[in-house]
Amino acid sequence: MTDESAVLIDGPWTHRTVSAAGTRFHIAEAGEGPLVLLLHGFPQFWWSWHGQLTALADAGYRAVAVDLRGHGASDKPPRGYDLITLASDAAGLIRALGEADAAVVGHSTGGMLGWTMAVYFPKTVRRLAVLSMPHPRRLAAGMLTRGQGWAGRHVVGFQAPVVPERRLTADGAQQVADMLHAWSRPGWPDQETERHCRDAFLIPGVAHSSLEYHRWLFRSQVRPDGRRYMRRMRRPVTVPTLHMHGALDPVMLPETARGSSRYVEAPYRWRMIEGAGHFPHQERPDLFDPALIGWLGDPEPDS
């Protein structure tokens, strides 16, 4: 095991702690200007956005990458890993940062939070960019198909108690490294990325908390809270939305993500990132960063 200092990685950004709704969140921030809130996915932490922190700051934005509840140097409470609470965390964080709204950029599970924020807390989302994650209703339908069901089979394996946590942290979090390699293009991740992600999952509580996200999403499908969530998510997203996906993504299939536009009643832009798997912002920043920054600055982001 390691401690939270492992995620306080030096760079051209500032680390600090922000409290929102009674929970303590660690953030890394850079730049000045309109707020862009960056929400990481699984199995990662704030550092997955380190390249975008500098790119966005250079483009005139205030970029903030947060360790989500249960990750990195943020609090790791025993509960609160449902999508509504997690989206409330992010909405509260925007207010705690002194802003009324933000451009919200979410990857993977962070993308699921982005979709949820846009419906549950629409006034806090100025624009929405989602990476490597279909709309929740689109994903639920996709999991019933053979292709996406098989691609997402790891979620079923996460439902058992205790054992998945032990597997995640065994051998210095080797399974985290295995997932990064299996879900990305050949040749990625680099050694630094792998080391940081493995270290982050050896922090006490992180493995369990990260799995609780997947457990709620899976188990809630047959519970009243999950059914209420899915009904609520029928409401359309009403802010400009950028939806990006790696062409080689083996875990969230591009064909599952396509069609999410039916849930957006606002300008919607779909972009496929060629030569990238599940982590396009890290695998192909040369394609991802210009697409994101160009869209953020486009006054008519409709195509």
ZADO-1210 file (C-alpha; in nm, 4 decimals, padded with zeros to 6 digits):
<atoms>
<atom x="00.0000" y="00.0000" z="00.0000" code="MET" pos="1"/>
<atom x="00.0966" y="00.3623" z="-00.0483" code="THR" pos="2"/>
<atom x="-00.0386" y="00.6961" z="00.0751" code="ASP" pos="3"/>
<atom x="-00.2146" y="00.9902" z="-00.0852" code="GLU" pos="4"/>
<atom x="00.1102" y="01.1774" z="-00.1464" code="SER" pos="5"/>
<atom x="00.1639" y="00.9424" z="-00.4426" code="ALA" pos="6"/>
<atom x="-00.0871" y="01.1422" z="-00.6478" code="VAL" pos="7"/>
<atom x="00.0547" y="01.4870" z="-00.5654" code="LEU" pos="8"/>
<atom x="00.2660" y="01.4830" z="-00.8794" code="ILE" pos="9"/>
<atom x="00.4677" y="01.7952" z="-00.9564" code="ASP" pos="10"/>
<atom x="00.4062" y="01.9904" z="-01.2735" code="GLY" pos="11"/>
<atom x="00.2875" y="02.3246" z="-01.4122" code="PRO" pos="12"/>
<atom x="-00.0289" y="02.3055" z="-01.2031" code="TRP" pos="13"/>
<atom x="-00.1310" y="02.3750" z="-00.8451" code="THR" pos="14"/>
<atom x="-00.2561" y="02.1148" z="-00.5998" code="HIS" pos="15"/>
<atom x="-00.5130" y="02.2051" z="-00.3371" code="ARG" pos="16"/>
<atom x="-00.8119" y="02.0743" z="-00.1459" code="THR" pos="17"/>
<atom x="-01.1666" y="02.2017" z="-00.1953" code="VAL" pos="18"/>
<atom x="-01.4650" y="02.1094" z="00.0223" code="SER" pos="19"/>
<atom x="-01.8067" y="02.0634" z="-00.1360" code="ALA" pos="20"/>
<atom x="-02.1202" y="01.9245" z="00.0290" code="ALA" pos="21"/>
<atom x="-01.9215" y="01.8016" z="00.3264" code="GLY" pos="22"/>
<atom x="-01.6684" y="01.6081" z="00.1183" code="THR" pos="23"/>
<atom x="-01.3024" y="01.6982" z="00.0659" code="ARG" pos="24"/>
<atom x="-01.1795" y="01.6880" z="-00.2930" code="PHE" pos="25"/>
<atom x="-00.8237" y="01.7097" z="-00.4217" code="HIS" pos="26"/>
<atom x="-00.7829" y="01.9097" z="-00.7394" code="ILE" pos="27"/>
<atom x="-00.5018" y="02.0069" z="-00.9733" code="ALA" pos="28"/>
<atom x="-00.5583" y="02.3350" z="-01.1563" code="GLU" pos="29"/>
<atom x="-00.3848" y="02.5526" z="-01.4123" code="ALA" pos="30"/>
<atom x="-00.4606" y="02.8666" z="-01.6070" code="GLY" pos="31"/>
<atom x="-00.7086" y="03.1507" z="-01.5854" code="GLU" pos="32"/>
<atom x="-01.0325" y="03.2075" z="-01.7737" code="GLY" pos="33"/>
<atom x="-01.3619" y="03.0192" z="-01.8157" code="PRO" pos="34"/>
<atom x="-01.3746" y="02.7087" z="-01.5958" code="LEU" pos="35"/>
<atom x="-01.3275" y="02.3653" z="-01.7541" code="VAL" pos="36"/>
<atom x="-01.3894" y="02.0799" z="-01.5081" code="LEU" pos="37"/>
<atom x="-01.2159" y="01.7522" z="-01.5988" code="LEU" pos="38"/>
<atom x="-01.3618" y="01.4261" z="-01.4610" code="LEU" pos="39"/>
<atom x="-01.1436" y="01.1158" z="-01.4868" code="HIS" pos="40"/>
<atom x="-01.2473" y="00.7601" z="-01.5620" code="GLY" pos="41"/>
<atom x="-01.1546" y="00.4081" z="-01.4506" code="PHE" pos="42"/>
<atom x="-00.8934" y="00.2877" z="-01.3616" code="PRO" pos="43"/>
<atom x="-00.7382" y="00.6314" z="-01.3239" code="GLN" pos="44"/>
<atom x="-00.7276" y="00.9549" z="-01.1221" code="PHE" pos="45"/>
<atom x="-00.6799" y="01.3279" z="-01.1875" code="TRP" pos="46"/>
<atom x="-00.3434" y="01.2786" z="-01.3604" code="TRP" pos="47"/>
<atom x="-00.5099" y="01.1277" z="-01.6669" code="SER" pos="48"/>
<atom x="-00.5798" y="01.4906" z="-01.7637" code="TRP" pos="49"/>
<atom x="-00.2298" y="01.6280" z="-01.7016" code="HIS" pos="50"/>
<atom x="-00.1740" y="01.6953" z="-02.0722" code="GLY" pos="51"/>
<atom x="-00.5044" y="01.8773" z="-02.1037" code="GLN" pos="52"/>
<atom x="-00.4366" y="02.0907" z="-01.7945" code="LEU" pos="53"/>
<atom x="-00.1478" y="02.2593" z="-01.9741" code="THR" pos="54"/>
<atom x="-00.3134" y="02.2641" z="-02.3174" code="ALA" pos="55"/>
<atom x="-00.6302" y="02.4271" z="-02.1821" code="LEU" pos="56"/>
<atom x="-00.4346" y="02.6747" z="-01.9691" code="ALA" pos="57"/>
<atom x="-00.2325" y="02.7775" z="-02.2747" code="ASP" pos="58"/>
<atom x="-00.5608" y="02.8260" z="-02.4652" code="ALA" pos="59"/>
<atom x="-00.6973" y="03.0686" z="-02.2055" code="GLY" pos="60"/>
<atom x="-00.9019" y="02.8452" z="-01.9763" code="TYR" pos="61"/>
<atom x="-00.9006" y="02.7666" z="-01.6065" code="ARG" pos="62"/>
<atom x="-00.8606" y="02.3896" z="-01.6124" code="ALA" pos="63"/>
<atom x="-00.9395" y="02.1874" z="-01.3011" code="VAL" pos="64"/>
<atom x="-00.8853" y="01.8098" z="-01.2803" code="ALA" pos="65"/>
<atom x="-01.0409" y="01.6499" z="-00.9742" code="VAL" pos="66"/>
<atom x="-00.9905" y="01.3214" z="-00.7943" code="ASP" pos="67"/>
<atom x="-01.3469" y="01.1940" z="-00.7792" code="LEU" pos="68"/>
<atom x="-01.4977" y="01.0687" z="-00.4547" code="ARG" pos="69"/>
<atom x="-01.3052" y="00.7609" z="-00.3420" code="GLY" pos="70"/>
<atom x="-00.9976" y="00.8294" z="-00.5567" code="HIS" pos="71"/>
<atom x="-00.6521" y="00.9790" z="-00.5233" code="GLY" pos="72"/>
<atom x="-00.6242" y="01.2324" z="-00.2426" code="ALA" pos="73"/>
<atom x="-00.9990" y="01.2989" z="-00.2158" code="SER" pos="74"/>
<atom x="-01.2180" y="01.1651" z="00.0647" code="ASP" pos="75"/>
<atom x="-01.3154" y="00.7993" z="00.0534" code="LYS" pos="76"/>
<atom x="-01.6454" y="00.7712" z="00.2421" code="PRO" pos="77"/>
<atom x="-01.8157" y="00.4308" z="00.2731" code="PRO" pos="78"/>
<atom x="-02.1131" y="00.5329" z="00.0588" code="ARG" pos="79"/>
<atom x="-02.2257" y="00.7844" z="-00.2019" code="GLY" pos="80"/>
<atom x="-02.1113" y="00.6067" z="-00.5179" code="TYR" pos="81"/>
<atom x="-02.4405" y="00.6328" z="-00.7048" code="ASP" pos="82"/>
<atom x="-02.4442" y="00.8572" z="-01.0099" code="LEU" pos="83"/>
<atom x="-02.6777" y="01.1153" z="-00.8574" code="ILE" pos="84"/>
<atom x="-02.4539" y="01.1729" z="-00.5543" code="THR" pos="85"/>
<atom x="-02.1418" y="01.1775" z="-00.7698" code="LEU" pos="86"/>
<atom x="-02.2969" y="01.4295" z="-01.0080" code="ALA" pos="87"/>
<atom x="-02.3988" y="01.6367" z="-00.7064" code="SER" pos="88"/>
<atom x="-02.0348" y="01.6265" z="-00.5924" code="ASP" pos="89"/>
<atom x="-01.9193" y="01.7736" z="-00.9219" code="ALA" pos="90"/>
<atom x="-02.1938" y="02.0367" z="-00.9299" code="ALA" pos="91"/>
<atom x="-02.1058" y="02.1383" z="-00.5745" code="GLY" pos="92"/>
<atom x="-01.7392" y="02.1545" z="-00.6662" code="LEU" pos="93"/>
<atom x="-01.8131" y="02.4042" z="-00.9439" code="ILE" pos="94"/>
<atom x="-01.9835" y="02.6309" z="-00.6907" code="ARG" pos="95"/>
<atom x="-01.7015" y="02.5803" z="-00.4390" code="ALA" pos="96"/>
<atom x="-01.4590" y="02.6960" z="-00.7078" code="LEU" pos="97"/>
<atom x="-01.6501" y="03.0233" z="-00.7206" code="GLY" pos="98"/>
<atom x="-01.8292" y="02.9648" z="-01.0500" code="GLU" pos="99"/>
<atom x="-02.1944" y="02.9263" z="-01.1440" code="ALA" pos="100"/>
<atom x="-02.1206" y="02.6826" z="-01.4241" code="ASP" pos="101"/>
<atom x="-01.8416" y="02.5117" z="-01.6171" code="ALA" pos="102"/>
<atom x="-01.7623" y="02.3304" z="-01.9349" code="ALA" pos="103"/>
<atom x="-01.7680" y="01.9726" z="-01.8053" code="VAL" pos="104"/>
<atom x="-01.5370" y="01.7202" z="-01.9720" code="VAL" pos="105"/>
<atom x="-01.5757" y="01.3588" z="-01.8597" code="GLY" pos="106"/>
<atom x="-01.3972" y="01.0414" z="-01.9623" code="HIS" pos="107"/>
<atom x="-01.5422" y="00.6916" z="-01.9126" code="SER" pos="108"/>
<atom x="-01.7139" y="00.6865" z="-01.5720" code="THR" pos="109"/>
<atom x="-01.6446" y="01.0598" z="-01.5563" code="GLY" pos="110"/>
<atom x="-01.8370" y="01.0855" z="-01.8821" code="GLY" pos="111"/>
<atom x="-02.1294" y="00.9087" z="-01.7167" code="MET" pos="112"/>
<atom x="-02.1190" y="01.1773" z="-01.4476" code="LEU" pos="113"/>
<atom x="-02.1184" y="01.4420" z="-01.7192" code="GLY" pos="114"/>
<atom x="-02.4312" y="01.3018" z="-01.8814" code="TRP" pos="115"/>
<atom x="-02.5946" y="01.2851" z="-01.5380" code="THR" pos="116"/>
<atom x="-02.4964" y="01.6423" z="-01.4435" code="MET" pos="117"/>
<atom x="-02.6466" y="01.7769" z="-01.7644" code="ALA" pos="118"/>
<atom x="-02.9859" y="01.6295" z="-01.6684" code="VAL" pos="119"/>
<atom x="-02.9886" y="01.6588" z="-01.2885" code="TYR" pos="120"/>
<atom x="-02.7934" y="01.9849" z="-01.2520" code="PHE" pos="121"/>
<atom x="-02.8286" y="02.1535" z="-01.5927" code="PRO" pos="122"/>
<atom x="-02.7602" y="02.5054" z="-01.4661" code="LYS" pos="123"/>
<atom x="-02.4063" y="02.4054" z="-01.3640" code="THR" pos="124"/>
<atom x="-02.3104" y="02.2741" z="-01.7108" code="VAL" pos="125"/>
<atom x="-02.2256" y="02.5399" z="-01.9696" code="ARG" pos="126"/>
<atom x="-02.1091" y="02.2839" z="-02.2248" code="ARG" pos="127"/>
<atom x="-02.0651" y="01.9081" z="-02.2066" code="LEU" pos="128"/>
<atom x="-01.7857" y="01.7002" z="-02.3596" code="ALA" pos="129"/>
<atom x="-01.8064" y="01.3228" z="-02.3135" code="VAL" pos="130"/>
<atom x="-01.5269" y="01.0846" z="-02.4019" code="LEU" pos="131"/>
<atom x="-01.5474" y="00.7036" z="-02.4337" code="SER" pos="132"/>
<atom x="-01.8954" y="00.6744" z="-02.2794" code="MET" pos="133"/>
<atom x="-02.2395" y="00.6358" z="-02.4388" code="PRO" pos="134"/>
<atom x="-02.5414" y="00.8059" z="-02.2877" code="HIS" pos="135"/>
<atom x="-02.6560" y="00.5939" z="-01.9886" code="PRO" pos="136"/>
<atom x="-02.9743" y="00.4794" z="-02.1606" code="ARG" pos="137"/>
<atom x="-02.7814" y="00.3948" z="-02.4756" code="ARG" pos="138"/>
<atom x="-02.5301" y="00.1963" z="-02.2686" code="LEU" pos="139"/>
<atom x="-02.8052" y="00.0059" z="-02.0857" code="ALA" pos="140"/>
<atom x="-02.9515" y="-00.1019" z="-02.4184" code="ALA" pos="141"/>
<atom x="-02.6079" y="-00.1853" z="-02.5568" code="GLY" pos="142"/>
<atom x="-02.5235" y="-00.4150" z="-02.2643" code="MET" pos="143"/>
<atom x="-02.8084" y="-00.6395" z="-02.3772" code="LEU" pos="144"/>
<atom x="-02.6365" y="-00.7019" z="-02.7109" code="THR" pos="145"/>
<atom x="-02.3763" y="-00.9720" z="-02.7599" code="ARG" pos="146"/>
<atom x="-02.0991" y="-00.7343" z="-02.8680" code="GLY" pos="147"/>
<atom x="-02.1213" y="-00.4714" z="-02.5936" code="GLN" pos="148"/>
<atom x="-02.2238" y="-00.7262" z="-02.3334" code="GLY" pos="149"/>
<atom x="-01.9043" y="-00.9222" z="-02.3953" code="TRP" pos="150"/>
<atom x="-01.6900" y="-00.6075" z="-02.4171" code="ALA" pos="151"/>
<atom x="-01.8212" y="-00.4936" z="-02.0781" code="GLY" pos="152"/>
<atom x="-01.8034" y="-00.8313" z="-01.9067" code="ARG" pos="153"/>
<atom x="-01.5520" y="-00.7007" z="-01.6514" code="HIS" pos="154"/>
<atom x="-01.8393" y="-00.5154" z="-01.4816" code="VAL" pos="155"/>
<atom x="-02.0061" y="-00.8485" z="-01.4009" code="VAL" pos="156"/>
<atom x="-01.6825" y="-00.9721" z="-01.2464" code="GLY" pos="157"/>
<atom x="-01.6701" y="-00.6638" z="-01.0230" code="PHE" pos="158"/>
<atom x="-01.9969" y="-00.7554" z="-00.8485" code="GLN" pos="159"/>
<atom x="-01.8516" y="-01.0176" z="-00.6131" code="ALA" pos="160"/>
<atom x="-01.7553" y="-00.8969" z="-00.2647" code="PRO" pos="161"/>
<atom x="-01.3927" y="-00.8540" z="-00.1538" code="VAL" pos="162"/>
<atom x="-01.2277" y="-01.0667" z="-00.4237" code="VAL" pos="163"/>
<atom x="-01.2257" y="-00.7983" z="-00.6984" code="PRO" pos="164"/>
<atom x="-01.0550" y="-00.5545" z="-00.4601" code="GLU" pos="165"/>
<atom x="-00.7849" y="-00.8093" z="-00.3858" code="ARG" pos="166"/>
<atom x="-00.7306" y="-00.8730" z="-00.7539" code="ARG" pos="167"/>
<atom x="-00.7010" y="-00.5015" z="-00.8291" code="LEU" pos="168"/>
<atom x="-00.4296" y="-00.4488" z="-00.5699" code="THR" pos="169"/>
<atom x="-00.2423" y="-00.7801" z="-00.6037" code="ALA" pos="170"/>
<atom x="00.1164" y="-00.7724" z="-00.7316" code="ASP" pos="171"/>
<atom x="00.1415" y="-00.3942" z="-00.7037" code="GLY" pos="172"/>
<atom x="-00.1924" y="-00.3355" z="-00.8821" code="ALA" pos="173"/>
<atom x="-00.0892" y="-00.5402" z="-01.1844" code="GLN" pos="174"/>
<atom x="-00.4527" y="-00.5714" z="-01.2949" code="GLN" pos="175"/>
<atom x="-00.4720" y="-00.1938" z="-01.3330" code="VAL" pos="176"/>
<atom x="-00.1756" y="-00.2088" z="-01.5711" code="ALA" pos="177"/>
<atom x="-00.3329" y="-00.5017" z="-01.7558" code="ASP" pos="178"/>
<atom x="-00.6552" y="-00.3077" z="-01.8125" code="MET" pos="179"/>
<atom x="-00.4705" y="00.0007" z="-01.9356" code="LEU" pos="180"/>
<atom x="-00.2802" y="-00.2082" z="-02.1897" code="HIS" pos="181"/>
<atom x="-00.5788" y="-00.4191" z="-02.2981" code="ALA" pos="182"/>
<atom x="-00.8113" y="-00.1229" z="-02.3478" code="TRP" pos="183"/>
<atom x="-00.5730" y="00.1022" z="-02.5426" code="SER" pos="184"/>
<atom x="-00.3881" y="00.1077" z="-02.8723" code="ARG" pos="185"/>
<atom x="-00.0677" y="-00.0975" z="-02.9022" code="PRO" pos="186"/>
<atom x="00.2276" y="00.0782" z="-02.7420" code="GLY" pos="187"/>
<atom x="00.0300" y="00.2632" z="-02.4761" code="TRP" pos="188"/>
<atom x="00.0490" y="00.3344" z="-02.1835" code="PRO" pos="189"/>
<atom x="00.3987" y="00.4624" z="-02.1250" code="ASP" pos="190"/>
<atom x="00.5831" y="00.3525" z="-01.8110" code="GLN" pos="191"/>
<atom x="00.5121" y="00.6767" z="-01.6252" code="GLU" pos="192"/>
<atom x="00.1364" y="00.6524" z="-01.6782" code="THR" pos="193"/>
<atom x="00.1307" y="00.2879" z="-01.5744" code="GLU" pos="194"/>
<atom x="00.3325" y="00.3563" z="-01.2603" code="ARG" pos="195"/>
<atom x="00.1179" y="00.6476" z="-01.1486" code="HIS" pos="196"/>
<atom x="-00.2086" y="00.4584" z="-01.2008" code="CYS" pos="197"/>
<atom x="-00.0809" y="00.1520" z="-01.0180" code="ARG" pos="198"/>
<atom x="00.0365" y="00.3669" z="-00.7278" code="ASP" pos="199"/>
<atom x="-00.3002" y="00.5455" z="-00.7116" code="ALA" pos="200"/>
<atom x="-00.4867" y="00.2166" z="-00.6737" code="PHE" pos="201"/>
<atom x="-00.2629" y="00.1073" z="-00.3870" code="LEU" pos="202"/>
<atom x="-00.3892" y="00.3968" z="-00.1743" code="ILE" pos="203"/>
<atom x="-00.6146" y="00.2419" z="00.0939" code="PRO" pos="204"/>
<atom x="-00.9803" y="00.2572" z="-00.0036" code="GLY" pos="205"/>
<atom x="-00.9359" y="00.3402" z="-00.3715" code="VAL" pos="206"/>
<atom x="-00.9845" y="-00.0116" z="-00.5096" code="ALA" pos="207"/>
<atom x="-01.3059" y="-00.0598" z="-00.3124" code="HIS" pos="208"/>
<atom x="-01.4428" y="00.2863" z="-00.3934" code="SER" pos="209"/>
<atom x="-01.3739" y="00.2532" z="-00.7649" code="SER" pos="210"/>
<atom x="-01.5576" y="-00.0776" z="-00.7766" code="LEU" pos="211"/>
<atom x="-01.8562" y="00.0690" z="-00.5923" code="GLU" pos="212"/>
<atom x="-01.9199" y="00.2882" z="-00.8993" code="TYR" pos="213"/>
<atom x="-01.9585" y="-00.0223" z="-01.1138" code="HIS" pos="214"/>
<atom x="-02.1585" y="-00.2090" z="-00.8517" code="ARG" pos="215"/>
<atom x="-02.4187" y="00.0640" z="-00.8221" code="TRP" pos="216"/>
<atom x="-02.4513" y="00.0998" z="-01.1977" code="LEU" pos="217"/>
<atom x="-02.4988" y="-00.2758" z="-01.2444" code="PHE" pos="218"/>
<atom x="-02.7171" y="-00.3565" z="-00.9434" code="ARG" pos="219"/>
<atom x="-02.9375" y="-00.0513" z="-00.9647" code="SER" pos="220"/>
<atom x="-03.0841" y="-00.1696" z="-01.2955" code="GLN" pos="221"/>
<atom x="-03.3325" y="-00.3862" z="-01.1047" code="VAL" pos="222"/>
<atom x="-03.3816" y="-00.1553" z="-00.8038" code="ARG" pos="223"/>
<atom x="-03.6240" y="00.1360" z="-00.7641" code="PRO" pos="224"/>
<atom x="-03.3418" y="00.3933" z="-00.7417" code="ASP" pos="225"/>
<atom x="-03.1902" y="00.2757" z="-01.0667" code="GLY" pos="226"/>
<atom x="-03.5250" y="00.2721" z="-01.2431" code="ARG" pos="227"/>
<atom x="-03.5962" y="00.6255" z="-01.1249" code="ARG" pos="228"/>
<atom x="-03.2546" y="00.7305" z="-01.2532" code="TYR" pos="229"/>
<atom x="-03.3134" y="00.5812" z="-01.5968" code="MET" pos="230"/>
<atom x="-03.6550" y="00.7439" z="-01.6205" code="ARG" pos="231"/>
<atom x="-03.5050" y="01.0797" z="-01.5292" code="ARG" pos="232"/>
<atom x="-03.2339" y="01.0325" z="-01.7911" code="MET" pos="233"/>
<atom x="-03.5015" y="01.0359" z="-02.0613" code="ARG" pos="234"/>
<atom x="-03.4954" y="01.4130" z="-02.0221" code="ARG" pos="235"/>
<atom x="-03.2884" y="01.5641" z="-02.3006" code="PRO" pos="236"/>
<atom x="-02.9517" y="01.7287" z="-02.2584" code="VAL" pos="237"/>
<atom x="-03.0025" y="02.0960" z="-02.3447" code="THR" pos="238"/>
<atom x="-02.6434" y="02.2242" z="-02.3653" code="VAL" pos="239"/>
<atom x="-02.3987" y="02.1996" z="-02.6568" code="PRO" pos="240"/>
<atom x="-02.2423" y="01.8542" z="-02.6471" code="THR" pos="241"/>
<atom x="-01.9186" y="01.7174" z="-02.7907" code="LEU" pos="242"/>
<atom x="-01.9066" y="01.3381" z="-02.8012" code="HIS" pos="243"/>
<atom x="-01.5690" y="01.1804" z="-02.8770" code="MET" pos="244"/>
<atom x="-01.4728" y="00.8169" z="-02.8998" code="HIS" pos="245"/>
<atom x="-01.1641" y="00.6138" z="-02.9825" code="GLY" pos="246"/>
<atom x="-01.2045" y="00.4174" z="-03.3038" code="ALA" pos="247"/>
<atom x="-01.0231" y="00.1205" z="-03.1471" code="LEU" pos="248"/>
<atom x="-01.2055" y="00.1234" z="-02.8113" code="ASP" pos="249"/>
<atom x="-01.2540" y="-00.2444" z="-02.7160" code="PRO" pos="250"/>
<atom x="-01.4490" y="-00.1889" z="-02.3934" code="VAL" pos="251"/>
<atom x="-01.7016" y="00.0806" z="-02.4893" code="MET" pos="252"/>
<atom x="-01.7680" y="00.0011" z="-02.8519" code="LEU" pos="253"/>
<atom x="-01.8054" y="00.2938" z="-03.0943" code="PRO" pos="254"/>
<atom x="-02.1300" y="00.1479" z="-03.2271" code="GLU" pos="255"/>
<atom x="-02.2728" y="00.1567" z="-02.8747" code="THR" pos="256"/>
<atom x="-02.1836" y="00.5244" z="-02.8336" code="ALA" pos="257"/>
<atom x="-02.3297" y="00.6196" z="-03.1700" code="ARG" pos="258"/>
<atom x="-02.6925" y="00.7105" z="-03.1335" code="GLY" pos="259"/>
<atom x="-02.6499" y="00.8995" z="-02.8080" code="SER" pos="260"/>
<atom x="-02.7484" y="01.2126" z="-03.0002" code="SER" pos="261"/>
<atom x="-03.1138" y="01.1129" z="-02.9623" code="ARG" pos="262"/>
<atom x="-03.0860" y="01.2262" z="-02.5998" code="TYR" pos="263"/>
<atom x="-02.9473" y="01.5711" z="-02.6853" code="VAL" pos="264"/>
<atom x="-03.1735" y="01.8620" z="-02.7842" code="GLU" pos="265"/>
<atom x="-02.8880" y="02.1038" z="-02.8442" code="ALA" pos="266"/>
<atom x="-02.5949" y="02.1330" z="-03.0845" code="PRO" pos="267"/>
<atom x="-02.4279" y="01.7907" z="-03.0900" code="TYR" pos="268"/>
<atom x="-02.0905" y="01.7082" z="-03.2433" code="ARG" pos="269"/>
<atom x="-01.9609" y="01.3514" z="-03.2856" code="TRP" pos="270"/>
<atom x="-01.5881" y="01.2987" z="-03.3348" code="ARG" pos="271"/>
<atom x="-01.4108" y="00.9664" z="-03.3818" code="MET" pos="272"/>
<atom x="-01.0472" y="00.9695" z="-03.2708" code="ILE" pos="273"/>
<atom x="-00.8559" y="00.7451" z="-03.5094" code="GLU" pos="274"/>
<atom x="-00.5763" y="00.5266" z="-03.3757" code="GLY" pos="275"/>
<atom x="-00.7016" y="00.5441" z="-03.0174" code="ALA" pos="276"/>
<atom x="-00.8640" y="00.2987" z="-02.7804" code="GLY" pos="277"/>
<atom x="-01.0439" y="00.3771" z="-02.4556" code="HIS" pos="278"/>
<atom x="-00.8142" y="00.6663" z="-02.3535" code="PHE" pos="279"/>
<atom x="-00.8037" y="00.8990" z="-02.6584" code="PRO" pos="280"/>
<atom x="-00.7053" y="01.2109" z="-02.4618" code="HIS" pos="281"/>
<atom x="-00.3867" y="01.0335" z="-02.3536" code="GLN" pos="282"/>
<atom x="-00.3277" y="00.8063" z="-02.6509" code="GLU" pos="283"/>
<atom x="-00.3803" y="01.0730" z="-02.9189" code="ARG" pos="284"/>
<atom x="-00.3598" y="01.4191" z="-02.7584" code="PRO" pos="285"/>
<atom x="-00.2483" y="01.5507" z="-03.0977" code="ASP" pos="286"/>
<atom x="-00.6021" y="01.4831" z="-03.2239" code="LEU" pos="287"/>
<atom x="-00.7994" y="01.5195" z="-02.9021" code="PHE" pos="288"/>
<atom x="-00.6697" y="01.8546" z="-02.7748" code="ASP" pos="289"/>
<atom x="-00.7367" y="02.0575" z="-03.0935" code="PRO" pos="290"/>
<atom x="-01.0835" y="01.9010" z="-03.1232" code="ALA" pos="291"/>
<atom x="-01.1738" y="01.9913" z="-02.7639" code="LEU" pos="292"/>
<atom x="-01.0222" y="02.3402" z="-02.7632" code="ILE" pos="293"/>
<atom x="-01.1667" y="02.4223" z="-03.1038" code="GLY" pos="294"/>
<atom x="-01.5131" y="02.3167" z="-02.9899" code="TRP" pos="295"/>
<atom x="-01.4897" y="02.5093" z="-02.6627" code="LEU" pos="296"/>
<atom x="-01.4121" y="02.8254" z="-02.8559" code="GLY" pos="297"/>
<atom x="-01.6680" y="02.7714" z="-03.1340" code="ASP" pos="298"/>
<atom x="-01.9674" y="03.0052" z="-03.0922" code="PRO" pos="299"/>
<atom x="-02.1761" y="02.7739" z="-03.3140" code="GLU" pos="300"/>
<atom x="-02.0792" y="02.4181" z="-03.2107" code="PRO" pos="301"/>
<atom x="-02.3419" y="02.2415" z="-03.4159" code="ASP" pos="302"/>
<atom x="-02.1469" y="02.0015" z="-03.6371" code="SER" pos="303"/>
</atoms>
